[in-house]
Amino acid sequence: MKHKDHYNDQYILDLSEKLTQAVPDFNKETFSNSLIGKLEDKELFARFDFIVDALETNLGSDYRENLQAFYQILGPELEQSTGMFSFGWWLWPIGRYVERHGNEDWKASLTFLKKLTKRFTGEYAIRPLLKEHPQEVMKELIDWSKDPNVHVRRLACEGVRIRLPWSEKIYVALDEFEHYAEILTNLKDDPEKFVQKSVGNNLNDLYKDAPEKADFLISEWQKTPTTKAQEWIIKHGRRNQK
């Protein structure tokens, strides 16, 4: 099944039930009727945007109140590093809503994304926050890079990638390089492959836009004893280098 096919009529009915439990006066019929039968001809992100449009129409205009409703439907945290796309995929339109509205209250959005990412990635939703509040958000991500939860650590890294797939490029990694380097350095020996891949992909992106910075960062790491995790990350980061 393609990603887009998850977001079908049954998905809309299930989501409307969840929202009704969190928001008693939510009009699930109006919400569902505006979407059912209208998604099949749309690609993945167009489906998300159509769903977010309907959320905007059928929820109140108070962003913080809507976040509180979303908290109530998140469900249990993933117990391991895998499973995000097996169990958490249904939350992607919620992340898309935060991506669109997050800067209405960027601090509340960060707090929510730290919870969301323990079920499904917040890597897209965090990027508008980084663009508008780069220093403040990067400082928070430095703390996240030391978090005991693998998904929080991974988001600290994945969200700052210059060339994140399915997203426009952002250059906060270059503009706030000191903070960026601290995030990656905190994760260079991470035991989880899920995080290692993200760090390696960051290096790979960095090589495309600022190779001298990538070389500098790796040279700094190599001044101290290495680990297998770090060796794998560097190899992954340099995979396109001749």
C-alpha positions as a Markdown table, in Angstrom:
| # | Residue | x | y | z |
|---|---|---|---|---|
| 1 | Met | 0.0 | 0.0 | 0.0 |
| 2 | Lys | 1.3 | 3.5 | -0.9 |
| 3 | His | 1.5 | 6.0 | 1.9 |
| 4 | Lys | -1.3 | 8.1 | 0.4 |
| 5 | Asp | -3.7 | 5.2 | 0.4 |
| 6 | His | -3.8 | 5.1 | 4.2 |
| 7 | Tyr | -5.6 | 8.5 | 4.2 |
| 8 | Asn | -8.9 | 7.3 | 2.8 |
| 9 | Asp | -12.6 | 7.5 | 3.7 |
| 10 | Gln | -12.2 | 5.1 | 6.6 |
| 11 | Tyr | -9.3 | 7.1 | 8.0 |
| 12 | Ile | -11.5 | 10.2 | 7.9 |
| 13 | Leu | -14.3 | 8.4 | 9.8 |
| 14 | Asp | -11.8 | 7.1 | 12.4 |
| 15 | Leu | -10.2 | 10.5 | 12.9 |
| 16 | Ser | -13.6 | 12.2 | 13.3 |
| 17 | Glu | -14.5 | 9.8 | 16.0 |
| 18 | Lys | -11.2 | 10.5 | 17.9 |
| 19 | Leu | -11.8 | 14.3 | 17.6 |
| 20 | Thr | -15.4 | 13.9 | 18.8 |
| 21 | Gln | -14.1 | 12.3 | 22.0 |
| 22 | Ala | -11.6 | 15.1 | 22.5 |
| 23 | Val | -13.9 | 18.0 | 21.5 |
| 24 | Pro | -17.5 | 17.2 | 22.5 |
| 25 | Asp | -19.0 | 19.9 | 20.2 |
| 26 | Phe | -17.0 | 18.8 | 17.2 |
| 27 | Asn | -19.3 | 18.3 | 14.2 |
| 28 | Lys | -18.0 | 15.0 | 12.9 |
| 29 | Glu | -20.7 | 14.8 | 10.2 |
| 30 | Thr | -19.7 | 18.2 | 8.7 |
| 31 | Phe | -16.0 | 17.3 | 8.9 |
| 32 | Ser | -16.5 | 13.8 | 7.4 |
| 33 | Asn | -18.8 | 15.0 | 4.6 |
| 34 | Ser | -16.4 | 17.6 | 3.5 |
| 35 | Leu | -13.7 | 14.9 | 2.9 |
| 36 | Ile | -15.3 | 11.6 | 2.1 |
| 37 | Gly | -15.1 | 10.7 | -1.5 |
| 38 | Lys | -12.8 | 13.6 | -2.2 |
| 39 | Leu | -9.3 | 12.2 | -1.5 |
| 40 | Glu | -8.8 | 9.4 | -4.0 |
| 41 | Asp | -7.6 | 11.7 | -6.8 |
| 42 | Lys | -5.1 | 13.5 | -4.7 |
| 43 | Glu | -1.4 | 12.8 | -3.9 |
| 44 | Leu | -0.1 | 12.4 | -0.4 |
| 45 | Phe | 0.6 | 15.9 | 0.7 |
| 46 | Ala | -2.5 | 17.2 | -1.2 |
| 47 | Arg | -4.5 | 14.8 | 1.0 |
| 48 | Phe | -2.9 | 16.2 | 4.1 |
| 49 | Asp | -3.6 | 19.8 | 3.1 |
| 50 | Phe | -7.2 | 18.9 | 2.3 |
| 51 | Ile | -7.6 | 17.3 | 5.7 |
| 52 | Val | -6.0 | 20.3 | 7.4 |
| 53 | Asp | -8.3 | 22.7 | 5.6 |
| 54 | Ala | -11.2 | 20.7 | 7.0 |
| 55 | Leu | -9.7 | 20.8 | 10.5 |
| 56 | Glu | -9.4 | 24.6 | 10.3 |
| 57 | Thr | -13.0 | 24.8 | 9.2 |
| 58 | Asn | -14.4 | 22.5 | 11.9 |
| 59 | Leu | -12.2 | 23.3 | 14.9 |
| 60 | Gly | -12.1 | 26.6 | 16.8 |
| 61 | Ser | -9.6 | 29.3 | 16.0 |
| 62 | Asp | -7.8 | 29.0 | 19.3 |
| 63 | Tyr | -4.5 | 27.2 | 18.4 |
| 64 | Arg | -3.6 | 26.3 | 21.9 |
| 65 | Glu | -7.1 | 24.8 | 22.5 |
| 66 | Asn | -6.7 | 22.8 | 19.4 |
| 67 | Leu | -3.3 | 21.5 | 20.6 |
| 68 | Gln | -4.9 | 20.4 | 23.8 |
| 69 | Ala | -7.5 | 18.4 | 21.8 |
| 70 | Phe | -4.7 | 16.8 | 19.8 |
| 71 | Tyr | -2.9 | 15.8 | 23.0 |
| 72 | Gln | -5.9 | 13.8 | 24.0 |
| 73 | Ile | -5.9 | 11.7 | 20.8 |
| 74 | Leu | -2.2 | 10.9 | 20.6 |
| 75 | Gly | -2.4 | 7.5 | 22.1 |
| 76 | Pro | 0.5 | 5.5 | 23.7 |
| 77 | Glu | 4.2 | 6.2 | 23.0 |
| 78 | Leu | 6.1 | 3.9 | 20.8 |
| 79 | Glu | 8.1 | 1.5 | 22.9 |
| 80 | Gln | 11.0 | 1.1 | 20.5 |
| 81 | Ser | 12.7 | 3.0 | 17.7 |
| 82 | Thr | 10.8 | 1.3 | 15.0 |
| 83 | Gly | 7.0 | 1.4 | 14.3 |
| 84 | Met | 6.5 | 5.0 | 13.5 |
| 85 | Phe | 5.1 | 4.3 | 10.0 |
| 86 | Ser | 3.4 | 1.1 | 11.2 |
| 87 | Phe | 1.5 | 2.6 | 14.1 |
| 88 | Gly | 1.9 | 6.4 | 14.1 |
| 89 | Trp | 1.3 | 7.2 | 10.4 |
| 90 | Trp | -2.3 | 8.4 | 11.1 |
| 91 | Leu | -0.9 | 11.4 | 13.0 |
| 92 | Trp | 0.7 | 12.9 | 10.0 |
| 93 | Pro | -2.2 | 15.3 | 9.2 |
| 94 | Ile | -2.0 | 16.5 | 12.8 |
| 95 | Gly | 1.7 | 17.3 | 12.3 |
| 96 | Arg | 0.7 | 19.0 | 9.1 |
| 97 | Tyr | -1.7 | 21.2 | 11.0 |
| 98 | Val | 1.1 | 22.2 | 13.4 |
| 99 | Glu | 3.4 | 22.8 | 10.5 |
| 100 | Arg | 0.9 | 25.3 | 9.2 |
| 101 | His | 0.0 | 27.0 | 12.5 |
| 102 | Gly | 2.9 | 26.4 | 14.8 |
| 103 | Asn | 4.3 | 29.9 | 14.9 |
| 104 | Glu | 1.0 | 31.1 | 16.4 |
| 105 | Asp | 2.6 | 29.9 | 19.6 |
| 106 | Trp | 6.0 | 28.4 | 18.9 |
| 107 | Lys | 6.7 | 27.4 | 22.5 |
| 108 | Ala | 3.5 | 25.5 | 22.8 |
| 109 | Ser | 4.2 | 23.9 | 19.4 |
| 110 | Leu | 7.6 | 22.7 | 20.5 |
| 111 | Thr | 6.2 | 21.2 | 23.7 |
| 112 | Phe | 3.5 | 19.4 | 21.6 |
| 113 | Leu | 6.1 | 18.2 | 19.0 |
| 114 | Lys | 8.2 | 16.6 | 21.7 |
| 115 | Lys | 5.1 | 14.5 | 22.6 |
| 116 | Leu | 4.1 | 13.9 | 19.0 |
| 117 | Thr | 7.5 | 12.6 | 17.9 |
| 118 | Lys | 7.2 | 9.8 | 20.4 |
| 119 | Arg | 4.4 | 8.5 | 18.2 |
| 120 | Phe | 5.1 | 9.9 | 14.8 |
| 121 | Thr | 7.8 | 12.2 | 13.4 |
| 122 | Gly | 7.6 | 16.0 | 13.9 |
| 123 | Glu | 10.5 | 16.7 | 11.5 |
| 124 | Tyr | 8.3 | 18.7 | 9.0 |
| 125 | Ala | 6.3 | 20.6 | 11.6 |
| 126 | Ile | 9.5 | 21.9 | 13.4 |
| 127 | Arg | 11.0 | 23.5 | 10.3 |
| 128 | Pro | 8.7 | 26.6 | 10.3 |
| 129 | Leu | 9.6 | 27.1 | 14.0 |
| 130 | Leu | 13.3 | 26.9 | 13.1 |
| 131 | Lys | 12.9 | 29.5 | 10.3 |
| 132 | Glu | 11.1 | 32.0 | 12.6 |
| 133 | His | 13.0 | 31.4 | 15.9 |
| 134 | Pro | 16.3 | 29.7 | 14.9 |
| 135 | Gln | 18.4 | 30.4 | 18.0 |
| 136 | Glu | 15.7 | 29.6 | 20.5 |
| 137 | Val | 14.6 | 26.4 | 18.8 |
| 138 | Met | 18.1 | 25.3 | 18.2 |
| 139 | Lys | 18.9 | 25.7 | 21.9 |
| 140 | Glu | 15.9 | 23.5 | 22.8 |
| 141 | Leu | 17.0 | 20.9 | 20.3 |
| 142 | Ile | 20.4 | 20.8 | 22.0 |
| 143 | Asp | 18.6 | 19.6 | 25.1 |
| 144 | Trp | 16.5 | 17.2 | 23.0 |
| 145 | Ser | 19.7 | 15.7 | 21.6 |
| 146 | Lys | 20.5 | 14.5 | 25.2 |
| 147 | Asp | 17.0 | 13.1 | 25.9 |
| 148 | Pro | 16.6 | 9.5 | 26.9 |
| 149 | Asn | 13.9 | 9.0 | 24.3 |
| 150 | Val | 15.2 | 7.8 | 20.9 |
| 151 | His | 12.5 | 9.6 | 19.0 |
| 152 | Val | 13.2 | 13.0 | 20.7 |
| 153 | Arg | 16.9 | 12.6 | 20.0 |
| 154 | Arg | 16.2 | 11.7 | 16.4 |
| 155 | Leu | 13.9 | 14.7 | 15.9 |
| 156 | Ala | 16.6 | 17.0 | 17.3 |
| 157 | Cys | 18.8 | 15.9 | 14.4 |
| 158 | Glu | 16.4 | 15.1 | 11.5 |
| 159 | Gly | 14.5 | 18.4 | 11.8 |
| 160 | Val | 17.6 | 20.5 | 11.1 |
| 161 | Arg | 18.7 | 18.7 | 7.9 |
| 162 | Ile | 19.3 | 21.1 | 5.1 |
| 163 | Arg | 17.8 | 18.9 | 2.5 |
| 164 | Leu | 15.1 | 17.0 | 4.3 |
| 165 | Pro | 13.2 | 14.9 | 1.7 |
| 166 | Trp | 9.7 | 16.2 | 0.8 |
| 167 | Ser | 10.6 | 19.6 | 2.4 |
| 168 | Glu | 12.0 | 22.9 | 1.2 |
| 169 | Lys | 15.7 | 23.4 | 2.0 |
| 170 | Ile | 16.5 | 25.4 | 5.2 |
| 171 | Tyr | 19.9 | 26.7 | 6.1 |
| 172 | Val | 19.6 | 27.0 | 9.9 |
| 173 | Ala | 22.4 | 24.4 | 10.1 |
| 174 | Leu | 24.8 | 26.9 | 8.5 |
| 175 | Asp | 23.3 | 30.1 | 10.1 |
| 176 | Glu | 23.5 | 28.6 | 13.6 |
| 177 | Phe | 26.4 | 26.3 | 12.9 |
| 178 | Glu | 27.7 | 26.3 | 16.5 |
| 179 | His | 24.3 | 25.0 | 17.8 |
| 180 | Tyr | 24.0 | 22.6 | 14.9 |
| 181 | Ala | 27.5 | 21.2 | 15.5 |
| 182 | Glu | 26.6 | 20.7 | 19.2 |
| 183 | Ile | 23.5 | 18.7 | 18.3 |
| 184 | Leu | 25.4 | 16.4 | 16.0 |
| 185 | Thr | 28.3 | 16.0 | 18.4 |
| 186 | Asn | 25.9 | 15.0 | 21.1 |
| 187 | Leu | 24.6 | 12.3 | 18.9 |
| 188 | Lys | 27.8 | 11.1 | 17.1 |
| 189 | Asp | 28.0 | 8.0 | 19.4 |
| 190 | Asp | 24.3 | 7.3 | 19.7 |
| 191 | Pro | 23.6 | 3.6 | 20.1 |
| 192 | Glu | 20.4 | 3.6 | 18.0 |
| 193 | Lys | 20.7 | 3.1 | 14.3 |
| 194 | Phe | 17.6 | 5.3 | 13.8 |
| 195 | Val | 19.5 | 8.2 | 15.2 |
| 196 | Gln | 22.8 | 7.3 | 13.5 |
| 197 | Lys | 21.1 | 7.4 | 10.1 |
| 198 | Ser | 19.8 | 10.9 | 10.8 |
| 199 | Val | 23.3 | 12.1 | 11.9 |
| 200 | Gly | 24.8 | 10.6 | 8.8 |
| 201 | Asn | 22.2 | 12.1 | 6.5 |
| 202 | Asn | 22.9 | 15.5 | 8.1 |
| 203 | Leu | 26.5 | 15.1 | 7.2 |
| 204 | Asn | 25.6 | 14.0 | 3.7 |
| 205 | Asp | 23.5 | 17.1 | 3.3 |
| 206 | Leu | 26.2 | 19.3 | 4.8 |
| 207 | Tyr | 28.7 | 18.0 | 2.3 |
| 208 | Lys | 26.5 | 19.2 | -0.6 |
| 209 | Asp | 26.3 | 22.8 | 0.7 |
| 210 | Ala | 29.3 | 23.4 | 3.0 |
| 211 | Pro | 31.8 | 20.5 | 2.6 |
| 212 | Glu | 34.5 | 22.4 | 4.5 |
| 213 | Lys | 32.1 | 22.5 | 7.6 |
| 214 | Ala | 31.4 | 18.8 | 7.3 |
| 215 | Asp | 35.2 | 18.0 | 7.2 |
| 216 | Phe | 35.8 | 20.4 | 10.1 |
| 217 | Leu | 33.1 | 18.7 | 12.2 |
| 218 | Ile | 34.4 | 15.2 | 11.5 |
| 219 | Ser | 38.0 | 16.3 | 12.3 |
| 220 | Glu | 36.9 | 17.7 | 15.6 |
| 221 | Trp | 35.2 | 14.3 | 16.4 |
| 222 | Gln | 38.3 | 12.4 | 15.5 |
| 223 | Lys | 40.4 | 14.2 | 18.1 |
| 224 | Thr | 38.9 | 11.9 | 20.7 |
| 225 | Pro | 38.5 | 8.1 | 20.7 |
| 226 | Thr | 36.1 | 6.9 | 18.1 |
| 227 | Thr | 33.3 | 4.3 | 18.4 |
| 228 | Lys | 31.7 | 1.9 | 15.9 |
| 229 | Ala | 28.6 | 4.2 | 15.9 |
| 230 | Gln | 30.7 | 7.2 | 15.0 |
| 231 | Glu | 32.6 | 5.3 | 12.3 |
| 232 | Trp | 29.3 | 4.2 | 10.7 |
| 233 | Ile | 27.9 | 7.7 | 10.8 |
| 234 | Ile | 31.0 | 9.2 | 9.1 |
| 235 | Lys | 31.0 | 6.5 | 6.4 |
| 236 | His | 27.2 | 7.1 | 5.9 |
| 237 | Gly | 27.8 | 10.9 | 5.8 |
| 238 | Arg | 30.6 | 10.6 | 3.2 |
| 239 | Arg | 28.8 | 8.0 | 1.0 |
| 240 | Asn | 28.6 | 10.4 | -2.0 |
| 241 | Gln | 32.2 | 11.7 | -1.6 |
| 242 | Lys | 34.8 | 10.6 | -4.2 |
